[in-house]
Amino acid sequence: MPLCIFCRNERELTEEHIVPDCVGGSLKPKLLCKECNSTLGSTIDGPFSNTVLVQLPRQSYQIPGKSGTVPNPFGNYGATTHEGRELSIRLDEQFKPYVKPIVSEQKTDPGLEISITIDKEDEGDIESILRKKITRYYRSLGMPDDKIQTEVDQAVLDAKKIAVPVSHQPTIKYSFSIDINVLILESIKIAYEIAALEFGEKYVTYSPVAEALRCALRHQRRDGIGGGLGIDFGPLKAILPGQDAHYVLLLHNSCVVSIFGIASIVEYCGEKETFARSIDDAVLYVFDPVNRSHAKHLLADFLFQYANGKA
């Protein structure tokens, strides 16, 4: 029975997308048992797929998820101001704006003043909103139901006469928060799984750094893990794939992970461990997220092909 690389129990293994399926990952060896696959999917891949730094390029490249839909990073409400009034607006999949309804009421000396700001798409709801508000008001005054009906009918007719349609081209302001820990934990997961794929059960069992990576994923904390975000590759930057592709590079004792151009580095083994990769046997996995394909290269061969204009 094979060994699950996460719980390290002998169990039947399931396919695991090393680079998440949500960003077009296509490398899916059998590394995890069903339970651990589900755990990492909900605690690591799930939060990663929901971050705006992932959803924006997925929208741009039209990369669907398992449900077959492309995420809409603007599906939540943004804010705009019209005639001094704050409005909440979201954009649909075609970037068409939609105004969140605002209904306010104020009791005045003559009666009840109701203000409704509503998207044209919802204008058919205006009458039902008015009827509910006005009926509730007159009932609070003890008015009989038959008289309420007459008053409500008249109020709705009056409201339709004074309703003012407005065309507004808003500037919508969105604010997003980014949890850096989510991005780094995803890189740790990828680094651990790619090392397990390359070095096998010996790495999972004997590498002390592998144990540290596994604990970081289990507890969702990156304490004691070497590396970070924002890597400066110097001259290598022109050679490595850009934001149109993802890549994973095992070089020396570190793993470089780049998703949509967001690069990070994770130490996957110790300096004195035998699992390190020299420049001669360093490996580079390149992923095409749109076509859901990937290729594995020896880094030396990839650099040679680049020098000869073939990469």
C-alpha positions in Angstrom: 0.0 0.0 0.0 1.5 3.4 -1.0 2.2 6.1 1.6 0.2 9.4 1.8 2.8 12.2 1.9 0.6 14.3 4.3 -0.6 11.9 7.0 2.2 9.4 6.2 -0.2 6.5 6.5 -0.5 3.6 4.0 -3.7 4.3 2.2 -5.2 4.3 -1.3 -4.0 7.5 -3.0 -5.9 10.0 -5.1 -4.8 12.5 -7.8 -3.5 15.8 -6.4 -3.1 18.9 -8.5 0.3 20.1 -7.4 -0.3 23.5 -9.0 -4.0 24.0 -8.2 -6.6 23.1 -10.8 -8.3 26.5 -10.3 -5.3 28.2 -11.9 -4.9 25.7 -14.7 -2.6 23.2 -13.1 -2.3 19.9 -15.0 0.3 17.9 -13.0 -1.8 15.6 -10.8 0.2 12.6 -9.5 -1.3 10.3 -6.8 0.3 11.6 -3.7 -2.5 12.1 -1.1 -5.2 9.9 0.4 -8.8 11.2 -0.1 -9.0 12.7 3.4 -5.8 14.6 3.1 -6.6 15.7 -0.4 -9.8 17.2 0.9 -8.1 18.8 3.9 -5.4 20.6 1.8 -8.1 21.6 -0.8 -10.2 23.4 1.8 -7.4 24.9 4.0 -4.7 25.8 1.4 -6.0 25.7 -2.2 -9.4 27.1 -1.3 -8.3 30.3 0.3 -5.6 30.7 -2.4 -8.2 30.4 -5.2 -10.4 33.1 -3.5 -7.7 35.8 -3.3 -8.1 38.6 -5.7 -4.5 38.2 -7.0 -5.6 34.8 -8.3 -9.2 35.8 -9.4 -8.1 38.8 -11.4 -5.8 36.9 -13.8 -8.2 34.0 -14.0 -10.8 36.5 -15.2 -8.4 38.0 -17.6 -7.3 34.6 -19.1 -10.8 33.1 -18.7 -9.7 30.1 -16.7 -12.7 28.3 -15.2 -12.8 26.3 -12.0 -14.2 22.8 -11.4 -17.7 24.2 -11.7 -16.9 25.4 -15.2 -17.4 29.1 -14.3 -14.8 31.9 -14.4 -14.6 33.8 -11.1 -15.8 37.4 -11.0 -13.5 39.4 -8.7 -16.0 42.3 -8.9 -19.0 40.2 -7.7 -18.9 41.9 -4.3 -20.1 45.4 -3.9 -17.9 48.4 -4.6 -18.8 51.9 -3.7 -19.7 55.1 -5.6 -21.3 58.5 -4.9 -24.2 60.0 -6.8 -25.6 63.4 -5.9 -24.0 63.2 -2.4 -25.4 59.7 -1.7 -23.3 56.6 -1.2 -24.3 53.8 -3.5 -23.2 50.1 -3.5 -22.5 48.7 -7.0 -21.3 45.4 -8.2 -20.3 44.3 -11.7 -21.7 41.2 -13.3 -19.7 38.8 -15.5 -20.1 41.2 -18.5 -19.0 44.1 -16.2 -22.5 45.6 -16.3 -23.0 47.6 -13.1 -25.9 46.8 -10.7 -27.0 49.2 -8.0 -27.9 47.7 -4.6 -31.4 48.8 -3.6 -31.7 51.5 -0.9 -35.1 51.9 0.8 -35.5 54.5 3.5 -38.6 55.8 5.3 -39.2 58.7 7.6 -42.4 59.7 9.4 -43.3 63.3 8.8 -46.0 65.6 10.1 -48.4 64.9 7.1 -47.6 61.2 6.9 -44.8 58.9 5.7 -42.0 59.8 3.3 -40.4 56.9 1.4 -37.3 57.1 -0.7 -36.2 54.3 -3.0 -33.1 54.1 -5.0 -33.1 51.0 -7.2 -31.5 49.6 -10.3 -33.5 49.7 -13.5 -33.2 45.9 -13.5 -35.3 45.9 -10.3 -37.9 48.6 -11.2 -40.6 46.0 -11.3 -40.2 45.6 -7.5 -40.9 49.3 -6.7 -44.7 48.8 -6.4 -44.4 45.8 -4.1 -41.9 47.6 -1.9 -44.2 50.7 -1.6 -47.2 48.6 -0.8 -45.5 46.8 2.0 -44.1 50.0 3.6 -47.4 52.0 3.3 -49.6 49.1 4.4 -47.4 48.6 7.5 -47.5 52.3 8.3 -51.3 52.6 8.1 -51.8 49.5 10.1 -49.7 51.0 12.9 -52.2 53.8 12.9 -55.1 51.4 13.3 -56.6 52.1 9.9 -59.1 49.4 8.6 -57.8 47.1 5.9 -60.4 48.2 3.3 -59.4 51.9 3.7 -55.7 50.9 3.7 -56.1 49.4 0.3 -57.6 52.6 -1.1 -54.8 54.7 0.4 -52.1 52.4 -0.9 -53.5 52.3 -4.4 -53.5 56.1 -4.5 -50.0 56.4 -3.0 -48.6 54.0 -5.6 -50.2 56.1 -8.4 -48.7 59.3 -7.0 -45.3 57.7 -6.6 -45.2 56.6 -10.2 -45.9 60.2 -11.3 -42.9 61.6 -9.4 -40.5 58.8 -10.0 -37.3 60.1 -11.7 -35.2 57.8 -13.8 -31.5 58.7 -13.7 -28.7 57.7 -16.0 -25.4 57.6 -14.1 -21.9 56.6 -15.3 -20.3 55.8 -11.9 -16.6 55.6 -11.0 -16.7 52.5 -8.8 -14.2 52.1 -6.0 -13.2 48.6 -4.8 -11.1 47.8 -1.9 -9.4 44.4 -1.5 -7.4 42.8 1.2 -4.6 40.3 0.5 -3.5 37.7 3.1 0.2 37.2 2.3 0.2 34.1 4.4 -2.3 32.4 2.0 0.1 32.9 -0.9 3.1 31.6 1.0 1.3 28.5 2.3 0.3 27.7 -1.3 3.9 27.9 -2.3 4.9 25.7 0.6 2.3 23.1 -0.5 3.6 23.2 -4.1 7.3 23.0 -2.9 6.6 20.0 -0.6 4.6 18.1 -3.2 7.0 18.7 -6.1 9.9 17.5 -3.8 8.0 14.4 -2.8 7.3 13.7 -6.5 11.0 14.2 -7.4 12.6 12.4 -4.4 9.8 9.9 -3.4 9.2 8.3 0.0 12.7 8.8 1.2 12.3 12.6 1.2 8.9 12.4 3.0 10.4 10.1 5.6 13.9 11.3 6.2 14.1 15.0 5.4 13.7 17.2 8.5 12.7 20.1 6.3 9.9 18.0 4.8 8.6 17.5 8.3 8.7 21.2 8.9 6.8 21.9 5.6 4.2 19.3 6.5 3.7 20.9 10.0 3.4 24.3 8.4 0.6 23.1 6.1 -1.1 21.2 8.9 -1.1 24.2 11.3 -1.3 26.8 8.6 1.7 28.6 10.0 5.0 29.2 8.2 7.2 29.6 11.3 10.7 28.4 10.7 10.3 28.0 6.9 13.0 29.7 4.9 12.1 31.8 1.9 9.6 34.5 1.0 7.7 36.5 -1.6 9.1 38.9 -4.1 12.2 37.2 -5.6 14.8 39.1 -7.6 16.2 36.7 -10.2 18.5 39.2 -11.9 19.6 37.9 -15.4 17.5 34.8 -15.0 14.3 36.9 -15.0 14.6 37.3 -18.8 14.9 33.5 -19.3 12.2 32.2 -16.9 8.5 32.2 -18.0 6.5 35.3 -17.4 3.0 35.8 -16.0 1.4 34.0 -18.9 2.8 30.7 -17.5 3.4 29.2 -14.1 6.6 27.5 -13.2 8.2 25.5 -10.4 12.0 25.3 -10.2 14.0 23.0 -7.9 17.5 24.5 -7.6 20.0 23.8 -4.8 18.0 23.5 -1.6 15.2 25.8 -2.6 12.0 25.6 -4.7 10.9 28.7 -6.7 7.2 28.9 -7.3 5.7 31.4 -9.7 1.9 31.7 -10.2 0.7 34.4 -12.6 4.1 36.1 -12.1 3.8 36.1 -8.3 7.1 34.4 -7.4 8.2 33.0 -4.1 10.9 30.8 -2.8 10.7 28.0 -0.3 13.6 26.0 1.2 12.6 22.4 0.7 15.7 20.7 2.2 18.6 21.5 4.4 22.0 22.5 3.1 23.6 19.2 4.0 20.7 17.0 2.8 21.2 14.7 -0.2 17.9 15.9 -1.7 19.4 19.2 -3.0 19.6 19.7 -6.8 22.8 21.1 -8.3 22.7 23.4 -11.3 23.3 20.2 -13.5 20.3 18.3 -12.3 18.0 21.2 -11.3 14.5 20.7 -12.8 12.0 23.2 -14.1 8.2 22.5 -14.5 6.5 25.0 -16.9 2.7 25.1 -16.9 0.4 26.6 -19.6 -2.7 27.5 -17.5 -5.0 28.3 -20.4 -4.4 25.0 -22.3 -3.9 23.1 -19.1 -0.6 21.5 -20.1 2.8 21.3 -18.6 6.4 20.2 -19.4 9.3 19.2 -17.3 12.8 20.3 -18.3 16.3 20.0 -16.9 17.2 23.6 -16.2 20.5 23.2 -18.1 18.6 22.0 -21.2 16.1 24.8 -20.9 18.9 27.4 -20.7 20.6 25.8 -23.7 17.3 25.9 -25.7 16.8 29.6 -24.7 20.4 30.4 -25.8 19.6 28.8 -29.2 16.2 30.5 -29.5 14.1 27.4 -29.0 12.7 27.9 -25.5 
